[in-house]
Each structure stands twice: as C-alpha cells, then as structure tokens.
Amino acid sequence: MSGRGADGTLAGLRVLVVEDEMLIALLIEDVLVEMGCVVVGPVSGLEEALRLARDVAIPISIAFLDVTIRGGLVFPVADALMARNVPFVLASGYGAWALPEHLRALPRLSKPFSRPDLEAQVRALAARVGTDG
C-alpha cells in the first residue's frame, strides 16, 4: 500500500490530512501529491476526522493532525489512529506541554513549519508503516 517508487516518491501512501486552515491544508496537499502520496481529506472538522480515523474500511497509511481544529482538539482522532497502529504527526504552535501526556513523545511539527520539515516527517512516518504492529 505504501511502496517507495524508484524516483524516491512515496507512491500510494495514503495520508489523512486534518487541518482547518484552508491555505495550510492546500499547501500540505500539494507537497504530499508531489511526493506521490494519496491525500485522504483534507478534513477540517473534528467529527469528520474522527469518523475517518475510526473507519477501518478507509485505508490510511499515515496522518497529519493539526492539534486545534473546528470542533475541538484532535486528541480523540490521535487515539483512534493509535488503536489502528497508524503513525501520525501532530502540528501545533504550542509545545509538548499542551499535549496529553500519552502524546508528548510522538512526532510533532511546530507551526509554522517549512516544506522540508513536512517532507522529513512524512518520510519518517512512511518508514514506520507496517512496523508498529
């Protein structure tokens, strides 16, 4: 489902994008598509994100989660993805102190982040697909 192409792309990697700032979501989507990923979303609301995260019929390889989205904090989505062994990165302008203790050691992107930072996180998460469970 997530093989690395000969050109270094992440062909077919399905990435759930949960981000409520439309411009940021579009930029993330552009980067992911250029990397060969398939974008699930982007999703801007908590209810829809939680539905996708819980639905095992929807294949998700990795996820990008903005911590604060419409409808609240993304922590229930993170928990649902953890239950499915789906690696994810949390994006926030706040430090680890703002996260529940069980999420503090997980990958994070500090907002604002750069394109190279996003690409590095996607590649690091992709390397974990299929190895956490």
CNS distance restraints for C-alpha pairs under 8 A (distance, minus, plus):
assign (resid   1 and name CA) (resid  12 and name CA) 6.02 0.50 0.50
assign (resid   1 and name CA) (resid  13 and name CA) 6.35 0.50 0.50
assign (resid   1 and name CA) (resid  14 and name CA) 7.90 0.50 0.50
assign (resid   1 and name CA) (resid  61 and name CA) 7.71 0.50 0.50
assign (resid   2 and name CA) (resid  10 and name CA) 6.47 0.50 0.50
assign (resid   2 and name CA) (resid  11 and name CA) 6.21 0.50 0.50
assign (resid   2 and name CA) (resid  12 and name CA) 5.20 0.50 0.50
assign (resid   2 and name CA) (resid  13 and name CA) 4.32 0.50 0.50
assign (resid   2 and name CA) (resid  14 and name CA) 7.38 0.50 0.50
assign (resid   2 and name CA) (resid  61 and name CA) 7.14 0.50 0.50
assign (resid   2 and name CA) (resid 126 and name CA) 7.51 0.50 0.50
assign (resid   2 and name CA) (resid 129 and name CA) 7.73 0.50 0.50
assign (resid   3 and name CA) (resid  10 and name CA) 6.19 0.50 0.50
assign (resid   3 and name CA) (resid  11 and name CA) 5.84 0.50 0.50
assign (resid   3 and name CA) (resid  12 and name CA) 6.83 0.50 0.50
assign (resid   3 and name CA) (resid  13 and name CA) 7.22 0.50 0.50
assign (resid   4 and name CA) (resid   8 and name CA) 6.13 0.50 0.50
assign (resid   4 and name CA) (resid   9 and name CA) 5.74 0.50 0.50
assign (resid   4 and name CA) (resid  10 and name CA) 4.60 0.50 0.50
assign (resid   4 and name CA) (resid  11 and name CA) 5.76 0.50 0.50
assign (resid   5 and name CA) (resid   9 and name CA) 5.15 0.50 0.50
assign (resid   5 and name CA) (resid  10 and name CA) 6.07 0.50 0.50
assign (resid   5 and name CA) (resid  11 and name CA) 5.71 0.50 0.50
assign (resid   8 and name CA) (resid  35 and name CA) 7.94 0.50 0.50
assign (resid   9 and name CA) (resid  34 and name CA) 7.87 0.50 0.50
assign (resid   9 and name CA) (resid  35 and name CA) 4.84 0.50 0.50
assign (resid   9 and name CA) (resid  36 and name CA) 5.09 0.50 0.50
assign (resid   9 and name CA) (resid  37 and name CA) 7.77 0.50 0.50
assign (resid  10 and name CA) (resid  35 and name CA) 5.77 0.50 0.50
assign (resid  10 and name CA) (resid  36 and name CA) 4.99 0.50 0.50
assign (resid  10 and name CA) (resid  37 and name CA) 5.74 0.50 0.50
assign (resid  10 and name CA) (resid 123 and name CA) 7.97 0.50 0.50
assign (resid  10 and name CA) (resid 126 and name CA) 7.79 0.50 0.50
assign (resid  11 and name CA) (resid  35 and name CA) 7.44 0.50 0.50
assign (resid  11 and name CA) (resid  36 and name CA) 4.50 0.50 0.50
assign (resid  11 and name CA) (resid  37 and name CA) 5.61 0.50 0.50
assign (resid  11 and name CA) (resid  38 and name CA) 7.92 0.50 0.50
assign (resid  12 and name CA) (resid  36 and name CA) 6.43 0.50 0.50
assign (resid  12 and name CA) (resid  37 and name CA) 5.25 0.50 0.50
assign (resid  12 and name CA) (resid  38 and name CA) 5.75 0.50 0.50
assign (resid  13 and name CA) (resid  36 and name CA) 7.29 0.50 0.50
assign (resid  13 and name CA) (resid  37 and name CA) 4.71 0.50 0.50
assign (resid  13 and name CA) (resid  38 and name CA) 5.86 0.50 0.50
assign (resid  13 and name CA) (resid  61 and name CA) 5.92 0.50 0.50
assign (resid  13 and name CA) (resid  62 and name CA) 7.62 0.50 0.50
assign (resid  13 and name CA) (resid 126 and name CA) 7.56 0.50 0.50
assign (resid  14 and name CA) (resid  37 and name CA) 5.92 0.50 0.50
assign (resid  14 and name CA) (resid  38 and name CA) 4.73 0.50 0.50
assign (resid  14 and name CA) (resid  39 and name CA) 5.86 0.50 0.50
assign (resid  14 and name CA) (resid  40 and name CA) 6.51 0.50 0.50
assign (resid  14 and name CA) (resid  59 and name CA) 6.97 0.50 0.50
assign (resid  14 and name CA) (resid  60 and name CA) 5.14 0.50 0.50
assign (resid  14 and name CA) (resid  61 and name CA) 4.95 0.50 0.50
assign (resid  14 and name CA) (resid  62 and name CA) 6.55 0.50 0.50
assign (resid  15 and name CA) (resid  32 and name CA) 7.95 0.50 0.50
assign (resid  15 and name CA) (resid  37 and name CA) 6.77 0.50 0.50
assign (resid  15 and name CA) (resid  38 and name CA) 6.16 0.50 0.50
assign (resid  15 and name CA) (resid  39 and name CA) 5.02 0.50 0.50
assign (resid  15 and name CA) (resid  40 and name CA) 5.62 0.50 0.50
assign (resid  15 and name CA) (resid  60 and name CA) 5.99 0.50 0.50
assign (resid  15 and name CA) (resid  61 and name CA) 5.93 0.50 0.50
assign (resid  15 and name CA) (resid  62 and name CA) 5.03 0.50 0.50
assign (resid  15 and name CA) (resid  63 and name CA) 5.09 0.50 0.50
assign (resid  15 and name CA) (resid  64 and name CA) 7.15 0.50 0.50
assign (resid  16 and name CA) (resid  39 and name CA) 6.11 0.50 0.50
assign (resid  16 and name CA) (resid  40 and name CA) 4.52 0.50 0.50
assign (resid  16 and name CA) (resid  41 and name CA) 6.10 0.50 0.50
assign (resid  16 and name CA) (resid  42 and name CA) 6.96 0.50 0.50
assign (resid  16 and name CA) (resid  60 and name CA) 6.32 0.50 0.50
assign (resid  16 and name CA) (resid  61 and name CA) 7.89 0.50 0.50
assign (resid  16 and name CA) (resid  62 and name CA) 6.47 0.50 0.50
assign (resid  16 and name CA) (resid  63 and name CA) 4.47 0.50 0.50
assign (resid  16 and name CA) (resid  64 and name CA) 6.15 0.50 0.50
assign (resid  17 and name CA) (resid  25 and name CA) 7.36 0.50 0.50
assign (resid  17 and name CA) (resid  28 and name CA) 7.94 0.50 0.50
assign (resid  17 and name CA) (resid  29 and name CA) 7.81 0.50 0.50
assign (resid  17 and name CA) (resid  39 and name CA) 6.88 0.50 0.50
assign (resid  17 and name CA) (resid  40 and name CA) 6.24 0.50 0.50
assign (resid  17 and name CA) (resid  41 and name CA) 5.62 0.50 0.50
assign (resid  17 and name CA) (resid  42 and name CA) 4.71 0.50 0.50
assign (resid  17 and name CA) (resid  43 and name CA) 6.18 0.50 0.50
assign (resid  17 and name CA) (resid  63 and name CA) 5.91 0.50 0.50
assign (resid  17 and name CA) (resid  64 and name CA) 4.91 0.50 0.50
assign (resid  17 and name CA) (resid  65 and name CA) 6.35 0.50 0.50
assign (resid  18 and name CA) (resid  25 and name CA) 7.83 0.50 0.50
assign (resid  18 and name CA) (resid  41 and name CA) 7.18 0.50 0.50
assign (resid  18 and name CA) (resid  42 and name CA) 5.69 0.50 0.50
assign (resid  18 and name CA) (resid  43 and name CA) 4.76 0.50 0.50
assign (resid  18 and name CA) (resid  44 and name CA) 5.81 0.50 0.50
assign (resid  18 and name CA) (resid  45 and name CA) 7.71 0.50 0.50
assign (resid  18 and name CA) (resid  49 and name CA) 6.53 0.50 0.50
assign (resid  18 and name CA) (resid  63 and name CA) 7.75 0.50 0.50
assign (resid  18 and name CA) (resid  64 and name CA) 6.06 0.50 0.50
assign (resid  18 and name CA) (resid  65 and name CA) 4.89 0.50 0.50
assign (resid  18 and name CA) (resid  66 and name CA) 5.88 0.50 0.50
assign (resid  18 and name CA) (resid  69 and name CA) 7.81 0.50 0.50
assign (resid  19 and name CA) (resid  24 and name CA) 7.26 0.50 0.50
assign (resid  19 and name CA) (resid  25 and name CA) 5.58 0.50 0.50
assign (resid  19 and name CA) (resid  42 and name CA) 6.57 0.50 0.50
assign (resid  19 and name CA) (resid  43 and name CA) 6.10 0.50 0.50
assign (resid  19 and name CA) (resid  44 and name CA) 5.13 0.50 0.50
assign (resid  19 and name CA) (resid  64 and name CA) 7.94 0.50 0.50
assign (resid  19 and name CA) (resid  65 and name CA) 6.57 0.50 0.50
assign (resid  19 and name CA) (resid  66 and name CA) 5.19 0.50 0.50
assign (resid  19 and name CA) (resid  69 and name CA) 6.50 0.50 0.50
assign (resid  20 and name CA) (resid  25 and name CA) 7.07 0.50 0.50
assign (resid  20 and name CA) (resid  43 and name CA) 6.98 0.50 0.50
assign (resid  20 and name CA) (resid  44 and name CA) 4.01 0.50 0.50
assign (resid  20 and name CA) (resid  45 and name CA) 6.85 0.50 0.50
assign (resid  20 and name CA) (resid  66 and name CA) 7.67 0.50 0.50
assign (resid  20 and name CA) (resid  69 and name CA) 5.45 0.50 0.50
assign (resid  20 and name CA) (resid  70 and name CA) 6.45 0.50 0.50
assign (resid  21 and name CA) (resid  25 and name CA) 6.10 0.50 0.50
assign (resid  21 and name CA) (resid  44 and name CA) 7.52 0.50 0.50
assign (resid  22 and name CA) (resid  26 and name CA) 6.11 0.50 0.50
assign (resid  23 and name CA) (resid  27 and name CA) 6.25 0.50 0.50
assign (resid  24 and name CA) (resid  28 and name CA) 6.14 0.50 0.50
assign (resid  25 and name CA) (resid  29 and name CA) 6.09 0.50 0.50
assign (resid  25 and name CA) (resid  42 and name CA) 6.30 0.50 0.50
assign (resid  26 and name CA) (resid  30 and name CA) 6.13 0.50 0.50
assign (resid  27 and name CA) (resid  31 and name CA) 6.33 0.50 0.50
assign (resid  28 and name CA) (resid  32 and name CA) 6.17 0.50 0.50
assign (resid  28 and name CA) (resid 118 and name CA) 7.94 0.50 0.50
assign (resid  29 and name CA) (resid  33 and name CA) 6.09 0.50 0.50
assign (resid  29 and name CA) (resid  39 and name CA) 6.54 0.50 0.50
assign (resid  29 and name CA) (resid  42 and name CA) 7.53 0.50 0.50
assign (resid  30 and name CA) (resid  34 and name CA) 6.17 0.50 0.50
assign (resid  31 and name CA) (resid  35 and name CA) 6.28 0.50 0.50
assign (resid  31 and name CA) (resid 115 and name CA) 7.47 0.50 0.50
assign (resid  31 and name CA) (resid 119 and name CA) 7.52 0.50 0.50
assign (resid  32 and name CA) (resid  36 and name CA) 6.46 0.50 0.50
assign (resid  32 and name CA) (resid  37 and name CA) 5.22 0.50 0.50
assign (resid  32 and name CA) (resid  38 and name CA) 7.29 0.50 0.50
assign (resid  32 and name CA) (resid  39 and name CA) 7.07 0.50 0.50
assign (resid  32 and name CA) (resid 119 and name CA) 7.98 0.50 0.50
assign (resid  33 and name CA) (resid  37 and name CA) 5.06 0.50 0.50
assign (resid  33 and name CA) (resid  38 and name CA) 6.40 0.50 0.50
assign (resid  33 and name CA) (resid  39 and name CA) 7.19 0.50 0.50
assign (resid  40 and name CA) (resid  60 and name CA) 7.61 0.50 0.50
assign (resid  43 and name CA) (resid  48 and name CA) 6.73 0.50 0.50
assign (resid  43 and name CA) (resid  49 and name CA) 6.03 0.50 0.50
assign (resid  44 and name CA) (resid  48 and name CA) 7.78 0.50 0.50
assign (resid  44 and name CA) (resid  49 and name CA) 7.48 0.50 0.50
assign (resid  44 and name CA) (resid  69 and name CA) 6.31 0.50 0.50
assign (resid  44 and name CA) (resid  70 and name CA) 6.20 0.50 0.50
assign (resid  45 and name CA) (resid  49 and name CA) 6.20 0.50 0.50
assign (resid  45 and name CA) (resid  69 and name CA) 6.04 0.50 0.50
assign (resid  45 and name CA) (resid  70 and name CA) 4.67 0.50 0.50
assign (resid  45 and name CA) (resid  71 and name CA) 5.82 0.50 0.50
assign (resid  46 and name CA) (resid  50 and name CA) 5.99 0.50 0.50
assign (resid  46 and name CA) (resid  69 and name CA) 6.48 0.50 0.50
assign (resid  46 and name CA) (resid  70 and name CA) 6.05 0.50 0.50
assign (resid  46 and name CA) (resid  71 and name CA) 5.08 0.50 0.50
assign (resid  46 and name CA) (resid  72 and name CA) 6.45 0.50 0.50
assign (resid  46 and name CA) (resid  73 and name CA) 7.47 0.50 0.50
assign (resid  46 and name CA) (resid  74 and name CA) 6.56 0.50 0.50
assign (resid  46 and name CA) (resid  77 and name CA) 7.73 0.50 0.50
assign (resid  47 and name CA) (resid  51 and name CA) 6.19 0.50 0.50
assign (resid  47 and name CA) (resid  71 and name CA) 7.20 0.50 0.50
assign (resid  48 and name CA) (resid  52 and name CA) 6.27 0.50 0.50
assign (resid  49 and name CA) (resid  53 and name CA) 6.09 0.50 0.50
assign (resid  49 and name CA) (resid  77 and name CA) 6.51 0.50 0.50
assign (resid  50 and name CA) (resid  54 and name CA) 6.07 0.50 0.50
assign (resid  50 and name CA) (resid  76 and name CA) 6.94 0.50 0.50
assign (resid  50 and name CA) (resid  77 and name CA) 5.01 0.50 0.50
assign (resid  50 and name CA) (resid  80 and name CA) 7.35 0.50 0.50
assign (resid  51 and name CA) (resid  55 and name CA) 6.11 0.50 0.50
assign (resid  52 and name CA) (resid  58 and name CA) 6.80 0.50 0.50
assign (resid  53 and name CA) (resid  77 and name CA) 6.03 0.50 0.50
assign (resid  53 and name CA) (resid  80 and name CA) 5.78 0.50 0.50
assign (resid  53 and name CA) (resid  81 and name CA) 5.70 0.50 0.50
assign (resid  54 and name CA) (resid  77 and name CA) 7.92 0.50 0.50
assign (resid  54 and name CA) (resid  80 and name CA) 5.70 0.50 0.50
assign (resid  54 and name CA) (resid  81 and name CA) 7.24 0.50 0.50
assign (resid  56 and name CA) (resid  84 and name CA) 7.78 0.50 0.50
assign (resid  60 and name CA) (resid  86 and name CA) 7.06 0.50 0.50
assign (resid  61 and name CA) (resid  86 and name CA) 6.13 0.50 0.50
assign (resid  61 and name CA) (resid  87 and name CA) 7.38 0.50 0.50
assign (resid  61 and name CA) (resid 126 and name CA) 7.57 0.50 0.50
assign (resid  61 and name CA) (resid 129 and name CA) 6.44 0.50 0.50
assign (resid  62 and name CA) (resid  86 and name CA) 5.51 0.50 0.50
assign (resid  62 and name CA) (resid  87 and name CA) 5.03 0.50 0.50
assign (resid  62 and name CA) (resid  88 and name CA) 5.40 0.50 0.50
assign (resid  62 and name CA) (resid 122 and name CA) 7.98 0.50 0.50
assign (resid  62 and name CA) (resid 125 and name CA) 6.56 0.50 0.50
assign (resid  62 and name CA) (resid 126 and name CA) 6.90 0.50 0.50
assign (resid  62 and name CA) (resid 129 and name CA) 7.33 0.50 0.50
assign (resid  63 and name CA) (resid  86 and name CA) 7.30 0.50 0.50
assign (resid  63 and name CA) (resid  87 and name CA) 6.53 0.50 0.50
assign (resid  63 and name CA) (resid  88 and name CA) 4.44 0.50 0.50
assign (resid  63 and name CA) (resid  89 and name CA) 6.46 0.50 0.50
assign (resid  64 and name CA) (resid  88 and name CA) 5.70 0.50 0.50
assign (resid  64 and name CA) (resid  89 and name CA) 5.18 0.50 0.50
assign (resid  64 and name CA) (resid  90 and name CA) 6.36 0.50 0.50
assign (resid  64 and name CA) (resid  91 and name CA) 7.34 0.50 0.50
assign (resid  65 and name CA) (resid  74 and name CA) 6.95 0.50 0.50
assign (resid  65 and name CA) (resid  78 and name CA) 7.73 0.50 0.50
assign (resid  65 and name CA) (resid  88 and name CA) 7.03 0.50 0.50
assign (resid  65 and name CA) (resid  89 and name CA) 6.08 0.50 0.50
assign (resid  65 and name CA) (resid  90 and name CA) 4.89 0.50 0.50
assign (resid  65 and name CA) (resid  91 and name CA) 5.95 0.50 0.50
assign (resid  66 and name CA) (resid  74 and name CA) 6.96 0.50 0.50
assign (resid  66 and name CA) (resid  90 and name CA) 5.85 0.50 0.50
assign (resid  66 and name CA) (resid  91 and name CA) 4.65 0.50 0.50
assign (resid  66 and name CA) (resid  92 and name CA) 6.19 0.50 0.50
assign (resid  67 and name CA) (resid  73 and name CA) 5.66 0.50 0.50
assign (resid  67 and name CA) (resid  74 and name CA) 5.11 0.50 0.50
assign (resid  67 and name CA) (resid  75 and name CA) 7.26 0.50 0.50
assign (resid  67 and name CA) (resid  90 and name CA) 6.15 0.50 0.50
assign (resid  67 and name CA) (resid  91 and name CA) 5.85 0.50 0.50
assign (resid  67 and name CA) (resid  92 and name CA) 5.64 0.50 0.50
assign (resid  68 and name CA) (resid  72 and name CA) 6.10 0.50 0.50
assign (resid  68 and name CA) (resid  73 and name CA) 4.75 0.50 0.50
assign (resid  68 and name CA) (resid  74 and name CA) 6.20 0.50 0.50
assign (resid  68 and name CA) (resid  92 and name CA) 7.49 0.50 0.50
assign (resid  69 and name CA) (resid  73 and name CA) 6.07 0.50 0.50
assign (resid  69 and name CA) (resid  74 and name CA) 6.71 0.50 0.50
assign (resid  74 and name CA) (resid  78 and name CA) 6.44 0.50 0.50
assign (resid  75 and name CA) (resid  79 and name CA) 6.22 0.50 0.50
assign (resid  76 and name CA) (resid  80 and name CA) 6.20 0.50 0.50
assign (resid  77 and name CA) (resid  81 and name CA) 6.22 0.50 0.50
assign (resid  78 and name CA) (resid  82 and name CA) 6.11 0.50 0.50
assign (resid  78 and name CA) (resid  88 and name CA) 7.67 0.50 0.50
assign (resid  79 and name CA) (resid  83 and name CA) 6.26 0.50 0.50
assign (resid  80 and name CA) (resid  84 and name CA) 6.55 0.50 0.50
assign (resid  81 and name CA) (resid  85 and name CA) 6.16 0.50 0.50
assign (resid  81 and name CA) (resid  86 and name CA) 5.12 0.50 0.50
assign (resid  81 and name CA) (resid  87 and name CA) 7.31 0.50 0.50
assign (resid  81 and name CA) (resid  88 and name CA) 7.77 0.50 0.50
assign (resid  82 and name CA) (resid  86 and name CA) 5.83 0.50 0.50
assign (resid  82 and name CA) (resid  87 and name CA) 7.19 0.50 0.50
assign (resid  85 and name CA) (resid 132 and name CA) 6.28 0.50 0.50
assign (resid  85 and name CA) (resid 133 and name CA) 6.04 0.50 0.50
assign (resid  86 and name CA) (resid 129 and name CA) 7.30 0.50 0.50
assign (resid  87 and name CA) (resid 125 and name CA) 5.95 0.50 0.50
assign (resid  87 and name CA) (resid 128 and name CA) 6.97 0.50 0.50
assign (resid  87 and name CA) (resid 129 and name CA) 6.94 0.50 0.50
assign (resid  88 and name CA) (resid 107 and name CA) 7.09 0.50 0.50
assign (resid  88 and name CA) (resid 125 and name CA) 6.74 0.50 0.50
assign (resid  89 and name CA) (resid 106 and name CA) 7.08 0.50 0.50
assign (resid  89 and name CA) (resid 107 and name CA) 4.91 0.50 0.50
assign (resid  89 and name CA) (resid 108 and name CA) 5.22 0.50 0.50
assign (resid  89 and name CA) (resid 109 and name CA) 6.83 0.50 0.50
assign (resid  89 and name CA) (resid 121 and name CA) 7.24 0.50 0.50
assign (resid  89 and name CA) (resid 125 and name CA) 7.84 0.50 0.50
assign (resid  90 and name CA) (resid 106 and name CA) 7.68 0.50 0.50
assign (resid  90 and name CA) (resid 107 and name CA) 6.40 0.50 0.50
assign (resid  90 and name CA) (resid 108 and name CA) 4.67 0.50 0.50
assign (resid  90 and name CA) (resid 109 and name CA) 6.13 0.50 0.50
assign (resid  91 and name CA) (resid 108 and name CA) 5.68 0.50 0.50
assign (resid  91 and name CA) (resid 109 and name CA) 4.64 0.50 0.50
assign (resid  91 and name CA) (resid 110 and name CA) 5.83 0.50 0.50
assign (resid  91 and name CA) (resid 111 and name CA) 6.38 0.50 0.50
assign (resid  92 and name CA) (resid 108 and name CA) 7.62 0.50 0.50
assign (resid  92 and name CA) (resid 109 and name CA) 6.58 0.50 0.50
assign (resid  92 and name CA) (resid 110 and name CA) 5.36 0.50 0.50
assign (resid  92 and name CA) (resid 111 and name CA) 5.30 0.50 0.50
assign (resid  93 and name CA) (resid 110 and name CA) 5.47 0.50 0.50
assign (resid  93 and name CA) (resid 111 and name CA) 4.54 0.50 0.50
assign (resid  93 and name CA) (resid 112 and name CA) 6.93 0.50 0.50
assign (resid  94 and name CA) (resid  98 and name CA) 6.19 0.50 0.50
assign (resid  94 and name CA) (resid 110 and name CA) 7.31 0.50 0.50
assign (resid  94 and name CA) (resid 111 and name CA) 7.98 0.50 0.50
assign (resid  95 and name CA) (resid  99 and name CA) 7.75 0.50 0.50
assign (resid  95 and name CA) (resid 110 and name CA) 7.75 0.50 0.50
assign (resid  96 and name CA) (resid 104 and name CA) 5.40 0.50 0.50
assign (resid  97 and name CA) (resid 104 and name CA) 7.51 0.50 0.50
assign (resid  99 and name CA) (resid 103 and name CA) 6.17 0.50 0.50
assign (resid  99 and name CA) (resid 104 and name CA) 5.86 0.50 0.50
assign (resid 100 and name CA) (resid 104 and name CA) 6.53 0.50 0.50
assign (resid 107 and name CA) (resid 121 and name CA) 7.73 0.50 0.50
assign (resid 109 and name CA) (resid 113 and name CA) 6.48 0.50 0.50
assign (resid 109 and name CA) (resid 117 and name CA) 7.48 0.50 0.50
assign (resid 109 and name CA) (resid 118 and name CA) 7.49 0.50 0.50
assign (resid 109 and name CA) (resid 121 and name CA) 7.90 0.50 0.50
assign (resid 113 and name CA) (resid 117 and name CA) 6.28 0.50 0.50
assign (resid 113 and name CA) (resid 118 and name CA) 7.01 0.50 0.50
assign (resid 114 and name CA) (resid 118 and name CA) 6.38 0.50 0.50
assign (resid 115 and name CA) (resid 119 and name CA) 6.14 0.50 0.50
assign (resid 116 and name CA) (resid 120 and name CA) 6.03 0.50 0.50
assign (resid 117 and name CA) (resid 121 and name CA) 6.26 0.50 0.50
assign (resid 118 and name CA) (resid 122 and name CA) 6.22 0.50 0.50
assign (resid 119 and name CA) (resid 123 and name CA) 6.21 0.50 0.50
assign (resid 120 and name CA) (resid 124 and name CA) 6.11 0.50 0.50
assign (resid 121 and name CA) (resid 125 and name CA) 6.07 0.50 0.50
assign (resid 122 and name CA) (resid 126 and name CA) 5.98 0.50 0.50
assign (resid 123 and name CA) (resid 127 and name CA) 6.23 0.50 0.50
assign (resid 124 and name CA) (resid 128 and name CA) 6.83 0.50 0.50
assign (resid 125 and name CA) (resid 129 and name CA) 6.73 0.50 0.50
assign (resid 128 and name CA) (resid 132 and name CA) 6.49 0.50 0.50
